[in-house]
Amino acid sequence: MSNFRTWGRLACVLISSSLLGACAISPLQTSVTTVEQQLGEQFPSIKIPENSLGKSSAPIALDTPLTLPQTIQILLSRSPQVRIELAQLGIADAEALQAELIENPHISIGALKPENGGRWQLDTSLSQPLLALFTRPLRRELAQENLLEAQLRLQAELQQLIAQTSEHYFAAVAAMQHCYVQNKMLEATIARQQLALSLYQAGNLSENNFLSYDNELRRAQQQMEKRQTIAYEKRLELLNLIGLSSSEKIEFATQLPALPTETFNHPQLLDQAKTNRTDIKITQQQLAIVEKRQQLVKQQNGWRDITLGVNAEREFDGANNIGPEVEFALPVFNRGQGKLAEINANKTALDARLQKIELDADKSIAQALNLMDSARAQIKILEPALFVAEKRVSLSNREVNFMLGSPFELLAIKRQQIQLAHEFTDALKSYWQARVQLELAIGQALPSSNGEVKDPHSDHSNMDHSAINHSSRDHSKMDHSQIDHSTMNHGGDSSAEKTDPTHDHSKHQEHHHD
């Protein structure tokens, strides 16, 4: 009887230890806060409230106009794509929790009937697999490595979304800026058409020339319609990306930020990329996981399928037999050779992938710097060209007032000035979008990269071209005494409504949401 009590105590100790080990786990916790902190370090201009990623909350108090940092904050709190990526992190959190658990003990109950009759023989056993118990610390460490990789992947996806949002933001602002510039061109074309109409009615202009100017006005209206459509499409793309509906009442900036004074060093940027790029960190993390798995396979060798338990048996005569039981597999044939070979191949592939990522980072940095240098060079050429165009408009205006020049030539010069403003806007947009790609290439934000609008007078593409008042010219001194200049209307044409770049946005919204 004493032996029965001894083995009973042993069984109780085994069961209690297993149960206590299984219960000694922490509850499921999300690791979103860690990602938020890391993202805040990489993009200091973005203020990310704790546990705000993917949360669709109350309406946000929007600035007027909407700034790039606030646009990114809306993305992180409202975008469904962000919530999709967060769900993947939740799966990794659940796997980390599962790695904390110990396998349940096994109990078996059997009954045997004697061949010649008699009492049933009851056979019971309780066992606990030891492999999971012995490898639990390493499995927990491996699960944490996988969780860290999931956090890095989420961070990489968020960086990609931030870069896309920045590019869409600059594209939307540039499209609005093109609309306002095109509006000035349309006004100039209207003024030229009205002047041609007055001259034609007075008999001082041939019908062929008048029809040319009249048709040019329709062409300008067509170009304005195209610009408005593009601006509306860019607006829709940005709103959709950050998780807002197309009917959202948001006012965007109408001017791109001025060109900053900054220089970059390629080797230094490449060093930053090797330190901060998330895909490099992910590959390094995968290498660490592979090494942990290699240790796990080696540790399992010799302990494969070992089971420790207690076996209790009742004989036909009613006697009880109880004692320990050990069962294990002999590592004769399968010693994990295939798994080790697979792990070594994975390590070789990851080493090569790490090298390729570094080469890709070097290429991306070089491409972004080249685009930025090209845009800066174009702007350097366009700025004096715009200055000369402004001066020509002023001089031509004076010549027209003193009957030394033609109003048609003045309006043609103004059209050239506005065309240069379009090219300036395109070059400035290219610079900012290339700068976003440079940030993505190095894995962190560049200094003063918030993209906020600075001095509006520093951007030639937003010049007040309407300052040229055609109606104030002394046309009576021109040698067209029969022209009824009172009928000329340079600013009140019936198509003025068409020249408002914001007008067609409401038209499109009524078309889509009425």
Residue pairs with C-beta under 8 A, 6 or more apart in sequence:
3 322
4 320
4 322
7 310
7 322
7 323
7 324
8 322
10 310
10 324
11 126
11 310
11 322
14 126
14 128
14 308
14 309
14 310
15 105
15 126
15 128
18 102
18 105
18 128
18 133
21 102
21 133
21 136
22 101
22 102
22 104
25 97
25 100
25 101
26 97
26 100
28 93
28 94
28 97
29 93
30 89
30 90
30 93
31 89
31 92
31 93
31 147
31 151
32 51
32 53
32 86
32 89
33 50
33 51
34 151
35 53
35 89
35 151
35 154
35 155
35 158
36 48
36 50
36 51
36 52
36 53
38 151
38 155
39 46
39 48
39 155
39 158
39 159
40 46
40 47
40 48
42 155
42 159
42 276
42 443
42 444
42 445
43 72
43 162
43 444
43 445
44 445
45 69
45 445
45 449
45 450
46 69
46 72
46 73
46 76
46 162
47 69
47 73
48 73
48 76
52 76
52 77
53 76
53 77
53 82
53 86
53 158
54 76
54 77
54 79
54 82
54 83
54 86
55 77
56 77
56 78
56 243
57 77
60 70
60 73
60 74
60 77
62 70
62 250
63 70
64 251
65 251
65 252
65 253
65 254
65 453
66 250
66 251
66 252
66 253
67 253
67 450
67 451
67 452
68 166
68 169
68 450
68 451
68 452
69 450
69 452
71 165
71 169
71 238
71 242
72 162
72 165
72 166
72 242
74 242
74 243
74 244
75 82
75 161
75 162
75 165
75 241
75 242
75 243
76 82
76 158
78 242
78 243
78 244
79 161
79 241
79 242
79 243
80 243
81 161
81 241
81 243
82 158
82 161
82 243
85 154
85 157
85 158
86 154
88 150
88 153
88 154
89 150
89 151
89 154
91 150
92 146
92 147
92 149
92 150
92 151
93 147
95 143
95 146
95 147
96 143
96 144
96 146
96 147
98 143
99 136
99 139
99 140
99 142
99 143
100 140
100 143
102 132
102 133
102 136
103 128
103 129
103 132
103 133
105 126
105 127
105 128
106 126
106 127
106 128
106 129
106 307
106 309
107 124
107 125
107 126
107 127
108 123
108 124
108 125
108 127
109 122
109 123
109 124
110 122
110 123
110 124
111 120
111 121
111 122
111 123
112 120
112 121
112 123
113 120
113 121
114 121
114 316
118 316
119 316
119 318
121 313
121 314
121 315
121 316
122 313
122 314
123 312
123 313
123 314
124 311
124 312
124 313
125 309
125 310
125 311
125 312
125 325
126 309
126 310
127 307
127 308
127 309
127 310
127 325
127 327
128 307
128 308
128 309
129 306
129 307
130 303
130 306
130 307
130 308
131 300
131 303
131 304
131 305
131 306
132 139
134 299
134 303
135 296
135 299
135 300
135 303
138 292
138 295
138 296
138 299
139 296
141 292
142 289
142 292
142 293
142 296
145 285
145 288
145 289
145 292
146 289
148 285
149 282
149 285
149 286
149 289
152 278
152 281
152 282
152 285
153 278
153 282
155 278
156 278
156 279
156 282
159 278
159 440
159 443
160 440
161 241
163 436
163 437
163 439
163 440
164 241
165 238
165 241
165 242
166 432
166 433
166 436
166 439
166 451
167 433
167 436
168 234
168 237
168 238
168 241
169 238
169 451
170 256
170 429
170 432
170 433
170 436
170 451
171 234
171 237
171 238
171 429
171 433
172 231
172 234
172 235
172 237
172 238
172 252
173 252
173 253
173 254
173 255
173 256
173 429
174 256
174 425
174 426
174 428
174 429
175 227
175 230
175 231
175 233
175 234
175 235
176 231
176 252
176 253
176 254
176 501
177 254
177 255
177 256
177 425
177 461
177 462
178 227
178 230
178 231
178 422
178 425
179 224
179 227
179 228
179 231
179 254
179 501
179 502
180 254
180 462
180 501
181 418
181 421
181 422
181 425
181 461
181 462
182 223
182 224
182 227
182 418
182 422
182 501
183 224
183 499
183 500
183 501
184 414
184 418
184 421
184 465
184 466
185 220
185 223
185 224
185 415
185 418
185 419
186 220
186 221
186 223
186 224
186 495
186 498
186 499
187 465
187 466
187 490
187 491
187 499
188 411
188 414
188 415
188 418
188 465
189 216
189 217
189 219
189 220
189 411
189 415
190 217
190 220
190 490
190 493
190 495
190 496
190 499
191 411
191 470
191 490
192 213
192 216
192 217
192 407
192 408
192 411
192 412
193 213
193 214
193 216
193 217
194 488
194 489
194 490
194 493
195 407
195 408
195 411
195 470
195 488
196 205
196 209
196 210
196 213
196 214
196 408
197 210
197 213
197 214
197 488
198 483
198 484
198 485
198 487
198 488
199 205
199 210
199 480
199 483
200 206
200 207
200 209
200 210
201 483
201 484
201 487
202 480
202 482
202 483
202 484
203 482
204 480
204 482
204 483
221 495
221 498
224 498
224 499
224 501
225 498
225 504
227 501
228 501
228 503
228 504
228 505
228 508
229 504
229 508
231 501
231 505
232 504
232 505
232 508
235 252
235 505
236 246
239 245
239 246
239 248
239 250
240 246
244 250
246 509
246 512
246 513
247 509
247 513
253 453
254 462
254 501
255 453
255 456
255 459
255 461
255 462
256 425
256 428
256 429
256 432
256 453
256 459
256 461
257 432
257 451
257 452
257 453
257 454
258 453
258 454
258 455
258 458
258 459
259 376
259 379
259 428
259 431
260 448
262 446
262 447
262 448
264 369
264 372
264 438
264 446
266 365
266 366
266 369
269 365
269 369
269 438
269 441
269 442
270 361
270 362
270 365
272 442
272 443
272 444
273 280
273 358
273 361
273 362
273 365
273 441
273 442
273 443
274 280
274 358
274 361
275 443
276 442
276 443
276 444
277 357
277 361
277 441
277 442
277 443
278 443
279 357
280 354
280 357
280 358
280 361
280 443
283 350
283 353
283 354
283 357
284 354
286 350
287 347
287 350
287 351
287 354
290 343
290 346
290 347
290 350
291 347
293 343
294 340
294 343
294 344
297 336
297 339
297 340
297 343
298 336
298 340
300 336
301 331
301 335
301 336
302 331
303 328
304 328
304 329
304 331
304 334
305 327
305 328
305 329
306 326
306 327
306 328
306 329
307 325
307 326
307 327
307 328
308 324
308 325
308 326
309 324
309 325
309 326
309 327
310 322
310 323
310 324
310 325
311 322
311 323
311 324
311 325
312 320
312 321
312 322
313 320
313 321
313 322
314 320
314 321
315 321
361 441
361 442
364 437
364 438
364 440
364 441
365 438
365 441
365 442
367 437
368 434
368 435
368 437
368 438
368 441
369 438
371 430
371 431
371 434
371 437
372 431
372 434
372 435
372 438
374 430
375 427
375 428
375 430
375 431
375 434
376 431
378 423
378 427
378 430
379 424
379 427
379 428
379 431
382 420
382 423
382 424
382 427
382 460
383 424
383 460
385 420
386 417
386 420
386 421
386 424
386 460
386 463
387 460
389 413
389 416
389 417
389 420
390 417
390 460
390 463
392 413
392 417
393 410
393 413
393 414
393 417
393 468
396 405
396 409
396 410
396 413
397 410
397 468
397 473
399 405
399 410
400 406
400 407
400 410
400 473
401 473
401 474
402 477
403 477
403 478
403 479
407 470
407 473
407 475
410 468
414 465
414 468
417 463
417 465
418 465
420 460
421 460
421 461
421 463
422 461
424 459
424 460
424 461
425 461
428 459
428 461
432 451
435 446
435 449
438 446
439 445
439 446
439 449
456 462
470 490
471 488
471 490
471 491
475 483
475 485
475 488
476 485
497 503
498 504
